Amino acid sequence: MSELSSIIVSILPYAIGALFSPFILANLLEANSPGNYHRLSSFAYLLGSIIIFLILVFFGLYIGTGLSTTILGPIKVGSIIEVVLGGILIIIGVKSLFVREYAREGGILGFTFSLREDNDLSVFVKFFYLGFITILASFTAAILIAVAGIIIGLSTPTFTNSAITVIILGIISLFMVIIAFILYLLSSDYAEDLLDPFRGWTVEYGDYLAAIVYFLLGLFFIIRGFIFFRLI
């Protein structure tokens, strides 16, 4: 397996975990609810999401590159990180069955929904901020993206392989945000028809789906971490 293929396979579970965050999806659907400036709000949300994604992944790359020179070696360090992350994901998966992420309206997200929407600039600022801060507020997505960056950094790939891997990670992690923007760009009415059914479904079942995904990913990371740690 080539270096690029190996890195992509390693980070795919992280991207899938970030993709299934119900908090991100719920806020995305809220951002594009009826009455908003659909194309502008979805573009601003996408731009904010991309910027915070890049900040998190490059932070992880920086940490991972530094850890790659430790006495344990990059594979053992990565294995330890995955075992710890797996335990955290299992806890979050269990928690998701009892605490709904989308329902949290206080703190850094609380005042967002009271911001003005009476002109293009205020709409752009509001939804740019919402896209930026939602990933941070969804602790699971933020930590998965950052740790994916660490895993890439531990592999010390070439610049080209790093860039390709980060792009693939971003497309998968932000897939729903990208699709929503494309749909609203093509037709607001068509986008509404497609996204409306997901609003109720996300509120009702999104956390249960996330609980299953996080629990399975947690087990996967723990098993993979122990396997690689014992092989070295």
PLY file of the C-alpha trace (Angstrom):
ply
format ascii 1.0
element vertex 232
property float x
property float y
property float z
element edge 231
property int vertex1
property int vertex2
end_header
0.00 0.00 0.00
1.38 3.43 -0.96
2.03 6.15 1.61
-0.96 8.18 0.38
-3.35 5.22 0.44
-2.17 4.22 3.91
-2.75 7.71 5.35
-6.18 8.02 3.72
-7.28 4.66 5.14
-6.02 5.75 8.58
-8.01 9.00 8.65
-11.26 7.74 7.08
-12.81 6.71 10.45
-12.12 10.20 11.80
-13.81 11.83 8.82
-16.84 9.54 9.12
-17.15 10.31 12.83
-17.09 14.07 12.16
-19.64 13.65 9.37
-22.18 12.05 11.71
-22.16 14.77 14.35
-25.87 15.54 14.99
-25.01 18.93 16.44
-23.40 20.08 13.18
-26.27 18.75 11.08
-28.94 20.27 13.31
-27.31 23.69 13.19
-26.79 23.40 9.44
-30.49 22.79 8.93
-31.30 25.63 11.32
-29.00 27.93 9.36
-30.91 27.20 6.17
-34.41 27.20 7.60
-37.21 29.01 5.71
-37.01 32.80 5.81
-33.23 33.11 5.68
-31.08 34.32 2.80
-30.56 30.76 1.63
-27.62 31.03 -0.75
-25.76 33.61 1.31
-26.33 31.88 4.64
-25.30 28.46 3.31
-22.16 29.95 1.71
-21.24 31.81 4.92
-21.86 28.65 6.98
-19.66 26.63 4.60
-16.87 29.21 4.67
-16.89 29.37 8.46
-16.84 25.56 8.66
-13.91 25.32 6.23
-11.83 27.86 8.15
-12.28 26.20 11.55
-11.66 22.80 9.91
-8.34 24.05 8.54
-7.37 25.56 11.91
-8.07 22.27 13.70
-6.38 20.02 11.17
-3.26 22.20 10.89
-3.05 22.36 14.67
-3.16 18.57 14.66
-0.52 18.41 11.92
1.77 20.62 13.98
1.33 18.44 17.08
1.68 15.22 15.11
4.88 16.32 13.39
6.41 17.12 16.77
5.30 13.81 18.30
6.76 11.84 15.38
10.27 12.41 16.75
9.57 11.08 20.27
11.40 8.03 21.61
8.25 5.88 21.34
8.06 6.36 17.60
5.10 7.56 15.52
3.23 4.24 15.35
3.21 3.68 19.12
2.24 7.28 19.76
-0.58 6.98 17.24
-1.70 3.70 18.84
-1.85 5.26 22.31
-3.80 8.24 20.96
-6.31 5.95 19.26
-6.86 3.83 22.38
-7.50 6.95 24.47
-9.72 8.47 21.76
-11.63 5.19 21.48
-12.44 5.27 25.18
-13.61 8.89 24.89
-15.84 8.07 21.91
-17.48 5.17 23.73
-18.27 7.50 26.65
-19.65 10.13 24.25
-21.69 7.46 22.46
-23.31 6.37 25.71
-23.85 10.00 26.74
-25.58 10.74 23.40
-28.34 8.32 24.37
-29.24 10.52 27.34
-28.16 14.07 26.42
-29.19 15.58 23.11
-26.39 17.64 21.59
-28.60 19.76 19.36
-30.60 20.98 22.37
-27.69 22.94 23.86
-28.47 26.59 23.19
-26.36 28.37 25.77
-22.75 29.45 25.89
-20.92 30.32 22.69
-23.94 29.46 20.52
-26.64 31.03 22.63
-26.55 34.58 21.30
-26.10 33.56 17.65
-29.78 33.07 16.96
-30.58 36.58 18.20
-28.19 38.27 15.76
-29.76 40.50 13.11
-30.65 39.20 9.64
-31.90 42.38 7.98
-29.12 42.86 5.42
-26.52 40.86 3.50
-23.62 41.74 5.78
-25.39 40.83 9.02
-26.61 37.56 7.50
-23.10 36.70 6.31
-21.52 37.48 9.69
-24.16 35.52 11.61
-23.91 32.34 9.58
-20.16 32.55 9.11
-19.88 32.61 12.89
-22.39 29.78 13.22
-20.46 27.60 10.77
-17.18 28.45 12.49
-18.30 27.86 16.04
-20.58 24.83 15.55
-17.66 22.45 14.99
-15.96 23.75 18.13
-19.18 23.47 20.11
-19.54 19.90 18.88
-16.60 18.62 20.89
-16.64 15.22 19.17
-16.26 16.60 15.65
-13.54 19.03 16.73
-11.46 16.38 18.49
-11.84 13.91 15.60
-10.65 16.47 13.06
-7.73 17.57 15.26
-6.65 13.98 15.99
-6.90 13.16 12.28
-4.42 15.98 11.76
-2.15 14.44 14.41
-2.29 11.06 12.64
-1.36 12.72 9.35
1.50 14.58 11.04
2.80 11.40 12.67
3.10 9.85 9.22
5.42 12.70 8.11
4.09 12.58 4.53
5.21 14.71 1.60
3.52 18.08 1.09
1.48 16.73 -1.83
0.25 13.70 0.12
-0.58 15.90 3.11
-2.58 18.29 0.93
-4.52 15.48 -0.78
-5.27 13.80 2.55
-6.47 17.04 4.16
-8.72 17.76 1.17
-10.27 14.27 1.35
-10.70 14.61 5.12
-12.39 17.98 4.64
-14.75 16.80 1.90
-15.97 13.86 3.98
-16.13 15.72 7.32
-18.02 18.67 5.81
-19.96 16.64 3.24
-23.43 17.67 4.49
-22.43 21.34 4.62
-21.04 21.18 1.07
-24.11 19.38 -0.27
-26.47 21.89 1.36
-24.56 24.78 -0.22
-24.66 23.14 -3.67
-28.38 22.44 -3.37
-29.19 26.01 -2.34
-26.91 27.33 -5.08
-28.87 25.34 -7.68
-32.38 25.93 -6.33
-33.61 27.10 -2.93
-37.01 25.47 -3.41
-35.47 22.15 -4.42
-33.08 22.30 -1.45
-35.96 22.97 0.94
-37.90 20.00 -0.40
-34.90 17.72 0.17
-33.75 19.09 3.53
-37.13 19.57 5.23
-37.65 15.86 6.05
-34.21 15.72 7.69
-35.01 18.46 10.19
-37.53 16.41 12.11
-35.54 13.20 11.65
-32.36 14.80 13.02
-34.14 16.13 16.07
-35.78 12.77 16.75
-33.09 10.25 15.84
-29.80 12.06 15.15
-28.35 11.44 18.59
-29.17 7.72 18.47
-27.39 7.37 15.14
-24.42 9.30 16.53
-24.37 7.08 19.63
-24.09 3.96 17.47
-21.43 5.48 15.19
-19.31 6.80 18.08
-19.58 3.56 20.03
-18.50 1.48 17.03
-15.71 3.91 16.15
-14.55 3.83 19.77
-14.28 0.05 19.70
-12.53 0.22 16.32
-9.93 2.72 17.56
-9.25 0.74 20.74
-8.80 -2.52 18.83
-6.67 -0.93 16.09
-4.57 0.91 18.67
-3.83 -2.23 20.67
-3.05 -4.23 17.52
-0.53 -1.70 16.20
1.01 -1.15 19.65
1.61 -4.88 20.10
3.05 -5.27 16.58
5.85 -2.78 17.19
0 1
1 2
2 3
3 4
4 5
5 6
6 7
7 8
8 9
9 10
10 11
11 12
12 13
13 14
14 15
15 16
16 17
17 18
18 19
19 20
20 21
21 22
22 23
23 24
24 25
25 26
26 27
27 28
28 29
29 30
30 31
31 32
32 33
33 34
34 35
35 36
36 37
37 38
38 39
39 40
40 41
41 42
42 43
43 44
44 45
45 46
46 47
47 48
48 49
49 50
50 51
51 52
52 53
53 54
54 55
55 56
56 57
57 58
58 59
59 60
60 61
61 62
62 63
63 64
64 65
65 66
66 67
67 68
68 69
69 70
70 71
71 72
72 73
73 74
74 75
75 76
76 77
77 78
78 79
79 80
80 81
81 82
82 83
83 84
84 85
85 86
86 87
87 88
88 89
89 90
90 91
91 92
92 93
93 94
94 95
95 96
96 97
97 98
98 99
99 100
100 101
101 102
102 103
103 104
104 105
105 106
106 107
107 108
108 109
109 110
110 111
111 112
112 113
113 114
114 115
115 116
116 117
117 118
118 119
119 120
120 121
121 122
122 123
123 124
124 125
125 126
126 127
127 128
128 129
129 130
130 131
131 132
132 133
133 134
134 135
135 136
136 137
137 138
138 139
139 140
140 141
141 142
142 143
143 144
144 145
145 146
146 147
147 148
148 149
149 150
150 151
151 152
152 153
153 154
154 155
155 156
156 157
157 158
158 159
159 160
160 161
161 162
162 163
163 164
164 165
165 166
166 167
167 168
168 169
169 170
170 171
171 172
172 173
173 174
174 175
175 176
176 177
177 178
178 179
179 180
180 181
181 182
182 183
183 184
184 185
185 186
186 187
187 188
188 189
189 190
190 191
191 192
192 193
193 194
194 195
195 196
196 197
197 198
198 199
199 200
200 201
201 202
202 203
203 204
204 205
205 206
206 207
207 208
208 209
209 210
210 211
211 212
212 213
213 214
214 215
215 216
216 217
217 218
218 219
219 220
220 221
221 222
222 223
223 224
224 225
225 226
226 227
227 228
228 229
229 230
230 231
